[in-house]
Amino acid sequence: MQINSGQVFDYNQFMLWLRDLVQNGKTSGNNQAASLVEFTALNLKRMERLNKTIELDPLLSNAIKEIESAQKWTVLTEAWCGDSAQTLPLIAKLENVAKGNVSLQIVLRDEQPELMNSNLTDMSRSIPILISHDAKDNKLFRWGPRPKPAQQLLINWKKFPAGKTWNDFEKELHTWYAKDKTRTLQVEFLDLIQSANNS
């Protein structure tokens, strides 16, 4: 998998960079619209909260510890991405318990057009996207851009908005995330990791 020249972060570096953006009233990318800057500040708060509160399901914790061969996980995201803020803390936690067999790198969507264009979702450049490769660069699995029930909420809203604005939908989506407490995401990763372990 080819990473273009651009920023590459581990999770701690990404968090430090995010805090720096927020302190300076900025976001990632060329579009510095006030709404995206506000999303970035909100995302930082979400991630800091999740960093402290996520509890791993024992089955998922065991599965990630059973990974025997090195994997590289690459996440495509941007600072303003709300779905990333709700999912990246869990991904980072999985790296931490993987006994060194998972290496997480975080790259920015708009700096990696080729990688993004080869990982579209229904022809859109939706993020976050996680791609897992083994040591020989064979693709093991892909996840994203959000848990399946959350993705279905988006699909339903696009088909039948019923007068809901984008802001209304965003509130509904993040209410779902808050109630779910990463449980669905953990089930999805358990399936992916077990499948990769058994392949």
Accessible surface in RSA format (square Angstrom, percent):
REM  Atomic radii and reference values for relative SASA: ProtOr
REM  Chains: A
REM  Algorithm: Lee & Richards
REM  Probe-radius: 1.40
REM  Slices: 20
REM RES _ NUM      All-atoms   Total-Side   Main-Chain    Non-polar    All polar
REM                ABS   REL    ABS   REL    ABS   REL    ABS   REL    ABS   REL
RES MET A   1    63.54  32.9  12.69   8.4  50.85 121.1  27.18  23.1  36.36  48.2
RES GLN A   2   134.87  75.4 121.24  88.6  13.63  32.4  44.92  95.6  89.95  68.2
RES ILE A   3    40.46  23.0  23.93  17.8  16.53  39.8  23.93  17.2  16.53  44.8
RES ASN A   4    44.19  30.5  36.82  35.6   7.38  17.8  17.79  42.8  26.40  25.5
RES SER A   5   114.85  97.1  82.89 110.6  31.96  73.6  60.59 129.0  54.26  76.0
RES GLY A   6    41.09  50.7   0.00   N/A  41.09  50.7  18.32  50.3  22.77  51.0
RES GLN A   7    72.41  40.5  65.63  48.0   6.78  16.1  37.22  79.2  35.19  26.7
RES VAL A   8    73.03  48.1  46.67  42.3  26.35  63.5  46.67  40.6  26.35  71.5
RES PHE A   9    16.57   8.3  15.20   9.4   1.37   3.6  16.37   9.9   0.20   0.6
RES ASP A  10    62.18  43.6  59.31  59.0   2.87   6.8  26.10  61.4  36.08  36.0
RES TYR A  11    25.34  11.8  24.09  13.7   1.25   3.3  24.09  18.1   1.25   1.5
RES ASN A  12   109.78  75.7 106.75 103.2   3.02   7.3  21.63  52.0  88.15  85.2
RES GLN A  13    92.49  51.7  88.98  65.0   3.51   8.3  29.21  62.2  63.28  48.0
RES PHE A  14     3.27   1.6   3.27   2.0   0.00   0.0   3.27   2.0   0.00   0.0
RES MET A  15     6.59   3.4   6.59   4.4   0.00   0.0   6.59   5.6   0.00   0.0
RES LEU A  16   115.87  64.5 110.46  79.0   5.41  13.6 110.72  77.8   5.15  13.9
RES TRP A  17    43.41  17.4  37.64  18.2   5.78  13.6  32.02  17.1  11.39  18.5
RES LEU A  18     1.02   0.6   1.02   0.7   0.00   0.0   1.02   0.7   0.00   0.0
RES ARG A  19    81.59  34.3  81.33  41.5   0.26   0.6  33.89  46.3  47.70  28.9
RES ASP A  20    76.50  53.6  74.86  74.5   1.63   3.9  17.63  41.5  58.87  58.7
RES LEU A  21    18.43  10.3  17.90  12.8   0.53   1.3  18.43  12.9   0.00   0.0
RES VAL A  22    43.67  28.7  29.46  26.7  14.21  34.2  31.68  27.5  11.98  32.5
RES GLN A  23   148.34  82.9 109.00  79.7  39.34  93.7  42.69  90.9 105.65  80.1
RES ASN A  24    87.39  60.3  62.41  60.3  24.98  60.2  15.10  36.3  72.29  69.9
RES GLY A  25    45.85  56.5   0.00   N/A  45.85  56.5  26.50  72.7  19.35  43.3
RES LYS A  26   112.40  54.8 112.32  68.9   0.09   0.2  55.16  49.7  57.24  61.0
RES THR A  27     4.43   3.2   0.00   0.0   4.43  10.6   0.00   0.0   4.43   6.7
RES SER A  28     3.98   3.4   0.17   0.2   3.81   8.8   3.36   7.2   0.61   0.9
RES GLY A  29    38.26  47.2   0.00   N/A  38.26  47.2  19.64  53.9  18.62  41.7
RES ASN A  30   160.64 110.8 129.33 125.0  31.32  75.4  38.96  93.8 121.68 117.6
RES ASN A  31    91.57  63.1  81.77  79.0   9.81  23.6  35.14  84.6  56.43  54.5
RES GLN A  32    80.75  45.2  58.64  42.9  22.11  52.6  51.85 110.4  28.91  21.9
RES ALA A  33    42.51  39.1  29.41  45.4  13.10  29.8  41.36  58.2   1.15   3.1
RES ALA A  34    73.82  67.9  60.04  92.7  13.78  31.3  65.35  92.0   8.47  22.4
RES SER A  35    57.00  48.2  52.31  69.8   4.68  10.8  37.68  80.2  19.32  27.1
RES LEU A  36    32.04  17.8  32.04  22.9   0.00   0.0  32.04  22.5   0.00   0.0
RES VAL A  37    30.18  19.9  29.36  26.6   0.82   2.0  29.36  25.5   0.82   2.2
RES GLU A  38   118.22  67.9 109.65  83.0   8.57  20.4  43.66  84.5  74.55  60.9
RES PHE A  39    60.21  30.1  60.09  37.2   0.12   0.3  60.21  36.5   0.00   0.0
RES THR A  40     0.06   0.0   0.06   0.1   0.00   0.0   0.06   0.1   0.00   0.0
RES ALA A  41    32.93  30.3  32.03  49.4   0.89   2.0  32.03  45.1   0.89   2.4
RES LEU A  42    77.22  43.0  74.75  53.5   2.47   6.2  76.56  53.8   0.66   1.8
RES ASN A  43     1.54   1.1   1.54   1.5   0.00   0.0   1.22   2.9   0.32   0.3
RES LEU A  44    17.02   9.5  17.02  12.2   0.00   0.0  17.02  12.0   0.00   0.0
RES LYS A  45   138.57  67.6 133.89  82.2   4.68  11.1  77.43  69.7  61.14  65.1
RES ARG A  46    28.81  12.1  28.81  14.7   0.00   0.0   3.41   4.7  25.40  15.4
RES MET A  47     2.90   1.5   2.90   1.9   0.00   0.0   0.10   0.1   2.80   3.7
RES GLU A  48    55.22  31.7  53.57  40.5   1.66   3.9  17.62  34.1  37.60  30.7
RES ARG A  49   113.09  47.5 107.35  54.7   5.74  13.7  61.61  84.2  51.48  31.2
RES LEU A  50    15.65   8.7  15.58  11.1   0.07   0.2  15.58  10.9   0.07   0.2
RES ASN A  51    60.46  41.7  32.33  31.2  28.14  67.7  25.03  60.2  35.43  34.2
RES LYS A  52   176.35  86.0 137.51  84.4  38.84  92.5  89.37  80.4  86.98  92.7
RES THR A  53    78.95  56.2  60.43  61.3  18.52  44.1  59.74  80.2  19.21  29.0
RES ILE A  54    15.70   8.9   2.19   1.6  13.52  32.6   7.53   5.4   8.18  22.2
RES GLU A  55   149.78  86.0 131.87  99.8  17.91  42.6  49.12  95.0 100.66  82.2
RES LEU A  56    32.91  18.3  10.69   7.6  22.22  55.9  10.80   7.6  22.11  59.5
RES ASP A  57    63.92  44.8  57.50  57.2   6.41  15.2  21.85  51.4  42.07  42.0
RES PRO A  58    96.67  70.5  91.91  83.8   4.76  17.3  96.67  79.8   0.00   0.0
RES LEU A  59   113.82  63.4 111.43  79.7   2.40   6.0 111.48  78.3   2.34   6.3
RES LEU A  60     0.84   0.5   0.84   0.6   0.00   0.0   0.84   0.6   0.00   0.0
RES SER A  61    18.13  15.3  18.13  24.2   0.00   0.0   8.67  18.5   9.46  13.3
RES ASN A  62    77.37  53.4  75.76  73.2   1.61   3.9  15.03  36.2  62.34  60.3
RES ALA A  63     3.87   3.6   2.36   3.6   1.51   3.4   3.59   5.1   0.28   0.7
RES ILE A  64     0.01   0.0   0.00   0.0   0.01   0.0   0.00   0.0   0.01   0.0
RES LYS A  65    87.97  42.9  77.04  47.3  10.93  26.0  30.40  27.4  57.57  61.3
RES GLU A  66   111.54  64.0  98.87  74.8  12.66  30.2  41.40  80.1  70.14  57.3
RES ILE A  67     4.82   2.7   1.84   1.4   2.98   7.2   2.08   1.5   2.74   7.4
RES GLU A  68   160.43  92.1 128.64  97.3  31.79  75.7  46.53  90.0 113.89  93.0
RES SER A  69    78.52  66.3  71.02  94.8   7.50  17.3  39.67  84.5  38.85  54.4
RES ALA A  70    52.73  48.5  46.67  72.0   6.06  13.8  46.85  66.0   5.88  15.6
RES GLN A  71    12.33   6.9   8.38   6.1   3.95   9.4   3.52   7.5   8.81   6.7
RES LYS A  72    93.67  45.7  92.31  56.6   1.36   3.2  42.66  38.4  51.01  54.3
RES TRP A  73     0.00   0.0   0.00   0.0   0.00   0.0   0.00   0.0   0.00   0.0
RES THR A  74     0.00   0.0   0.00   0.0   0.00   0.0   0.00   0.0   0.00   0.0
RES VAL A  75     0.29   0.2   0.29   0.3   0.00   0.0   0.29   0.2   0.00   0.0
RES LEU A  76     0.00   0.0   0.00   0.0   0.00   0.0   0.00   0.0   0.00   0.0
RES THR A  77     0.00   0.0   0.00   0.0   0.00   0.0   0.00   0.0   0.00   0.0
RES GLU A  78     3.02   1.7   1.10   0.8   1.91   4.6   0.00   0.0   3.02   2.5
RES ALA A  79     3.24   3.0   0.00   0.0   3.24   7.4   0.99   1.4   2.25   6.0
RES TRP A  80    53.55  21.5  49.99  24.2   3.56   8.4  44.69  23.8   8.85  14.4
RES CYS A  81     8.26   6.2   5.02   5.6   3.24   7.6   1.97   5.0   6.29   6.8
RES GLY A  82    14.51  17.9   0.00   N/A  14.51  17.9   6.26  17.2   8.25  18.5
RES ASP A  83    12.27   8.6  11.85  11.8   0.42   1.0   0.00   0.0  12.27  12.2
RES SER A  84     3.20   2.7   3.20   4.3   0.00   0.0   1.92   4.1   1.27   1.8
RES ALA A  85     1.20   1.1   0.47   0.7   0.72   1.6   0.66   0.9   0.53   1.4
RES GLN A  86    10.07   5.6   7.55   5.5   2.52   6.0   0.00   0.0  10.07   7.6
RES THR A  87     0.35   0.3   0.35   0.4   0.00   0.0   0.19   0.3   0.17   0.3
RES LEU A  88     0.77   0.4   0.77   0.5   0.00   0.0   0.77   0.5   0.00   0.0
RES PRO A  89     3.91   2.9   0.12   0.1   3.80  13.8   0.12   0.1   3.80  23.6
RES LEU A  90     0.06   0.0   0.00   0.0   0.06   0.2   0.00   0.0   0.06   0.2
RES ILE A  91     0.36   0.2   0.36   0.3   0.00   0.0   0.36   0.3   0.00   0.0
RES ALA A  92     2.92   2.7   2.79   4.3   0.13   0.3   2.79   3.9   0.13   0.3
RES LYS A  93    66.84  32.6  64.94  39.8   1.91   4.5  26.52  23.9  40.32  42.9
RES LEU A  94     0.00   0.0   0.00   0.0   0.00   0.0   0.00   0.0   0.00   0.0
RES GLU A  95    39.28  22.6  34.23  25.9   5.05  12.0   7.85  15.2  31.43  25.7
RES ASN A  96   118.77  81.9  84.77  81.9  34.00  81.9  23.71  57.1  95.06  91.9
RES VAL A  97    40.09  26.4  32.27  29.2   7.82  18.8  38.99  33.9   1.09   3.0
RES ALA A  98     0.11   0.1   0.00   0.0   0.11   0.2   0.00   0.0   0.11   0.3
RES LYS A  99   154.28  75.3 115.38  70.8  38.90  92.6  84.01  75.6  70.27  74.9
RES GLY A 100    71.31  87.9   0.00   N/A  71.31  87.9  37.32 102.4  34.00  76.1
RES ASN A 101    37.74  26.0  36.84  35.6   0.90   2.2   0.88   2.1  36.87  35.6
RES VAL A 102     6.03   4.0   0.00   0.0   6.03  14.5   0.00   0.0   6.03  16.4
RES SER A 103    56.75  48.0  54.56  72.8   2.19   5.0  30.38  64.7  26.36  36.9
RES LEU A 104     6.74   3.8   0.02   0.0   6.72  16.9   0.02   0.0   6.72  18.1
RES GLN A 105    24.68  13.8  24.52  17.9   0.16   0.4   8.65  18.4  16.03  12.2
RES ILE A 106     0.00   0.0   0.00   0.0   0.00   0.0   0.00   0.0   0.00   0.0
RES VAL A 107     0.00   0.0   0.00   0.0   0.00   0.0   0.00   0.0   0.00   0.0
RES LEU A 108     4.89   2.7   4.89   3.5   0.00   0.0   4.89   3.4   0.00   0.0
RES ARG A 109    38.58  16.2  38.58  19.7   0.00   0.0   0.00   0.0  38.58  23.4
RES ASP A 110    69.54  48.7  45.02  44.8  24.53  58.0  24.57  57.8  44.97  44.9
RES GLU A 111    56.78  32.6  45.69  34.6  11.09  26.4  30.19  58.4  26.59  21.7
RES GLN A 112     0.21   0.1   0.19   0.1   0.01   0.0   0.02   0.0   0.19   0.1
RES PRO A 113    60.55  44.1  60.55  55.2   0.00   0.0  60.55  50.0   0.00   0.0
RES GLU A 114   122.52  70.3 113.64  86.0   8.88  21.1  46.56  90.1  75.96  62.0
RES LEU A 115    13.13   7.3   8.58   6.1   4.55  11.4  12.13   8.5   0.99   2.7
RES MET A 116     0.00   0.0   0.00   0.0   0.00   0.0   0.00   0.0   0.00   0.0
RES ASN A 117    83.71  57.7  68.34  66.0  15.37  37.0  22.31  53.7  61.40  59.3
RES SER A 118    80.51  68.0  47.07  62.8  33.43  77.0  50.25 107.0  30.26  42.4
RES ASN A 119     7.92   5.5   5.13   5.0   2.79   6.7   2.79   6.7   5.13   5.0
RES LEU A 120    57.60  32.1  35.07  25.1  22.53  56.6  35.07  24.6  22.53  60.6
RES THR A 121    21.12  15.0  17.56  17.8   3.57   8.5  20.74  27.9   0.38   0.6
RES ASP A 122   123.14  86.3  87.99  87.6  35.15  83.1  38.99  91.8  84.15  83.9
RES MET A 123   166.53  86.2 141.67  93.8  24.86  59.2 110.91  94.3  55.62  73.7
RES SER A 124    44.08  37.3  39.63  52.9   4.46  10.3  38.61  82.2   5.47   7.7
RES ARG A 125    87.64  36.8  80.34  41.0   7.29  17.4  42.59  58.2  45.04  27.3
RES SER A 126    26.44  22.3  17.13  22.9   9.31  21.4  10.44  22.2  15.99  22.4
RES ILE A 127     8.26   4.7   3.88   2.9   4.38  10.6   3.88   2.8   4.38  11.9
RES PRO A 128     1.40   1.0   1.40   1.3   0.00   0.0   1.40   1.2   0.00   0.0
RES ILE A 129     0.00   0.0   0.00   0.0   0.00   0.0   0.00   0.0   0.00   0.0
RES LEU A 130     0.61   0.3   0.61   0.4   0.00   0.0   0.61   0.4   0.00   0.0
RES ILE A 131     2.07   1.2   2.07   1.5   0.00   0.0   2.07   1.5   0.00   0.0
RES SER A 132     0.00   0.0   0.00   0.0   0.00   0.0   0.00   0.0   0.00   0.0
RES HIS A 133    16.06   8.8  16.06  11.2   0.00   0.0   4.79   4.9  11.27  13.1
RES ASP A 134    36.00  25.2  30.15  30.0   5.85  13.8  12.47  29.3  23.53  23.5
RES ALA A 135    91.08  83.7  47.59  73.4  43.48  98.9  59.10  83.2  31.98  84.7
RES LYS A 136   177.56  86.6 150.45  92.3  27.12  64.6 101.25  91.1  76.31  81.3
RES ASP A 137    75.80  53.1  60.12  59.8  15.67  37.1  29.58  69.6  46.22  46.1
RES ASN A 138    79.43  54.8  75.47  72.9   3.96   9.5  22.09  53.2  57.34  55.4
RES LYS A 139   108.30  52.8  78.07  47.9  30.22  72.0  51.61  46.5  56.69  60.4
RES LEU A 140    58.33  32.5  28.58  20.4  29.75  74.8  31.73  22.3  26.60  71.6
RES PHE A 141    18.03   9.0   9.00   5.6   9.03  23.5  18.03  10.9   0.00   0.0
RES ARG A 142    73.61  30.9  52.97  27.0  20.64  49.1  24.51  33.5  49.10  29.8
RES TRP A 143    14.96   6.0  11.82   5.7   3.14   7.4  13.12   7.0   1.84   3.0
RES GLY A 144    19.22  23.7   0.00   N/A  19.22  23.7   0.00   0.0  19.22  43.1
RES PRO A 145     2.64   1.9   2.64   2.4   0.00   0.0   2.64   2.2   0.00   0.0
RES ARG A 146    26.07  10.9  19.67  10.0   6.40  15.2   0.01   0.0  26.06  15.8
RES PRO A 147     1.36   1.0   1.36   1.2   0.00   0.0   1.36   1.1   0.00   0.0
RES LYS A 148   157.91  77.0 153.06  93.9   4.85  11.5  97.50  87.8  60.41  64.4
RES PRO A 149    55.70  40.6  45.90  41.8   9.80  35.6  53.03  43.8   2.67  16.6
RES ALA A 150     0.00   0.0   0.00   0.0   0.00   0.0   0.00   0.0   0.00   0.0
RES GLN A 151    31.50  17.6  31.50  23.0   0.00   0.0  21.99  46.8   9.51   7.2
RES GLN A 152    86.76  48.5  86.31  63.1   0.44   1.1  36.26  77.2  50.50  38.3
RES LEU A 153    42.53  23.7  39.74  28.4   2.79   7.0  39.84  28.0   2.69   7.2
RES LEU A 154    15.10   8.4  15.10  10.8   0.00   0.0  15.10  10.6   0.00   0.0
RES ILE A 155    52.17  29.7  50.72  37.8   1.44   3.5  52.03  37.5   0.13   0.4
RES ASN A 156    68.76  47.4  67.69  65.4   1.08   2.6  22.06  53.1  46.70  45.1
RES TRP A 157    44.74  18.0  39.96  19.3   4.78  11.2  44.10  23.5   0.64   1.0
RES LYS A 158   135.38  66.0 107.21  65.8  28.17  67.1  67.83  61.1  67.56  72.0
RES LYS A 159   138.93  67.8 111.78  68.6  27.16  64.7  66.83  60.2  72.11  76.8
RES PHE A 160   155.39  77.7 141.77  87.8  13.61  35.4 145.67  88.3   9.71  27.8
RES PRO A 161    59.11  43.1  58.97  53.8   0.13   0.5  58.97  48.7   0.13   0.8
RES ALA A 162    93.27  85.8  46.14  71.2  47.13 107.2  67.48  95.0  25.78  68.3
RES GLY A 163    74.22  91.5   0.00   N/A  74.22  91.5  44.24 121.4  29.98  67.1
RES LYS A 164    87.45  42.7  78.83  48.4   8.62  20.5  51.35  46.2  36.11  38.5
RES THR A 165    78.60  55.9  71.02  72.0   7.59  18.1  74.99 100.7   3.61   5.5
RES TRP A 166   115.47  46.3 110.32  53.4   5.15  12.1 100.72  53.7  14.74  23.9
RES ASN A 167    95.01  65.5  92.85  89.7   2.16   5.2  17.27  41.6  77.74  75.1
RES ASP A 168    60.85  42.6  54.99  54.7   5.86  13.9  12.43  29.3  48.42  48.3
RES PHE A 169     1.60   0.8   1.60   1.0   0.00   0.0   1.60   1.0   0.00   0.0
RES GLU A 170    32.56  18.7  32.18  24.3   0.38   0.9  12.02  23.3  20.54  16.8
RES LYS A 171   146.35  71.4 138.47  85.0   7.88  18.8  91.83  82.7  54.51  58.1
RES GLU A 172    60.66  34.8  51.77  39.2   8.89  21.2  34.60  66.9  26.06  21.3
RES LEU A 173     2.26   1.3   2.26   1.6   0.00   0.0   2.26   1.6   0.00   0.0
RES HIS A 174    19.85  10.8  16.11  11.2   3.73   9.6  15.72  16.2   4.12   4.8
RES THR A 175    65.67  46.7  60.59  61.4   5.08  12.1  39.67  53.3  26.00  39.3
RES TRP A 176    51.83  20.8  47.71  23.1   4.12   9.7  33.70  18.0  18.13  29.4
RES TYR A 177    15.02   7.0   9.61   5.5   5.41  14.1   9.68   7.3   5.34   6.6
RES ALA A 178    56.00  51.5  42.24  65.2  13.76  31.3  50.01  70.4   5.99  15.9
RES LYS A 179   148.34  72.4 136.61  83.8  11.73  27.9  91.17  82.1  57.18  60.9
RES ASP A 180    20.95  14.7  16.63  16.6   4.32  10.2   6.33  14.9  14.62  14.6
RES LYS A 181   137.69  67.2 121.91  74.8  15.78  37.6  82.05  73.9  55.64  59.3
RES THR A 182    11.65   8.3   4.84   4.9   6.81  16.2   9.44  12.7   2.21   3.3
RES ARG A 183   140.26  58.9 136.81  69.7   3.45   8.2  69.61  95.1  70.64  42.8
RES THR A 184    31.61  22.5  27.83  28.2   3.78   9.0  15.94  21.4  15.67  23.7
RES LEU A 185     2.85   1.6   2.85   2.0   0.00   0.0   2.85   2.0   0.00   0.0
RES GLN A 186    10.23   5.7   9.36   6.8   0.87   2.1   4.90  10.4   5.33   4.0
RES VAL A 187    88.31  58.1  87.13  78.9   1.18   2.8  88.19  76.6   0.12   0.3
RES GLU A 188    20.98  12.0  17.51  13.2   3.47   8.3  17.11  33.1   3.87   3.2
RES PHE A 189     0.00   0.0   0.00   0.0   0.00   0.0   0.00   0.0   0.00   0.0
RES LEU A 190    23.95  13.3  23.95  17.1   0.00   0.0  23.95  16.8   0.00   0.0
RES ASP A 191    81.95  57.4  78.43  78.1   3.52   8.3  27.82  65.5  54.13  54.0
RES LEU A 192    40.66  22.6  39.49  28.2   1.17   2.9  40.25  28.3   0.40   1.1
RES ILE A 193     0.10   0.1   0.07   0.0   0.03   0.1   0.10   0.1   0.00   0.0
RES GLN A 194    76.10  42.6  75.33  55.1   0.77   1.8  18.62  39.6  57.48  43.6
RES SER A 195    74.14  62.7  61.74  82.4  12.40  28.6  37.63  80.1  36.51  51.1
RES ALA A 196    18.29  16.8   0.95   1.5  17.34  39.5   6.50   9.2  11.79  31.2
RES ASN A 197    53.47  36.9  19.37  18.7  34.10  82.1  20.86  50.2  32.61  31.5
RES ASN A 198   127.65  88.0  92.94  89.8  34.72  83.6  31.47  75.7  96.18  93.0
RES SER A 199   118.71 100.3  48.84  65.2  69.86 160.9  75.58 160.9  43.13  60.4
END  Absolute sums over single chains surface
CHAIN  1 A    10387.3       8487.9       1899.4       5605.2       4782.1
END  Absolute sums over all chains
TOTAL         10387.3       8487.9       1899.4       5605.2       4782.1
